[in-house]
Amino acid sequence: MSYFPFFINITDKPCLIVGGGIVALRKIEKLLPFGVEIIVISPAFCKEIQEKEGIQRICRKFHPTDIVGKMFVIGATDDEEVNRLISELCHAEGILVNIVDDREKCSFFFPALVKKGEFVAGFSSGGGSPIAAQYVCEKVEEAVPDYFDRVVEVLADCRQKVKEEIPAEKKREEAFRKIFSIAMTNKGEVVEEDINRVLERVRG
């Protein structure tokens, strides 16, 4: 069974991570750039989690009520019974859950990620082979230039202007392609005059 890759806004949404070791740390580091509210529960934390900023730490064992109000939950403990309980509780309550290294207990998987500003690409093997997903991710990471976030920003900034000045859908697509080409050539440095020239040519 394959999984559909929804892209969801998780900024300021509450997330629970159960576990205080290096595995939990890797999940924290993936999530932090997306502005999610992270609560980590564990009887003990590794040094890196203890020193990590931007998260809430609760030093105790997991309790079933901890999942209440969470958008999604991650089980990253080395206790199979605790992970099983987390999975069962979340499935019963309709809360998205990921149990690390146990695909049967998951309702979602963590993708291998490429993130350049607002541009995000995710790759998953459905939990079958994280190494395969990471391989593709690394190839894409190499192919996407460092300035790509600025290219995306240029297209986002001029989007409304293009929609207002070019009513025909096909011509709008042509304009966006031309602006994208200029942005890629100039490594994200595009001035308003460049955009205006494109719009004039497309309008004919």
Disulfide bonds with the S-S distance in Angstrom:
none
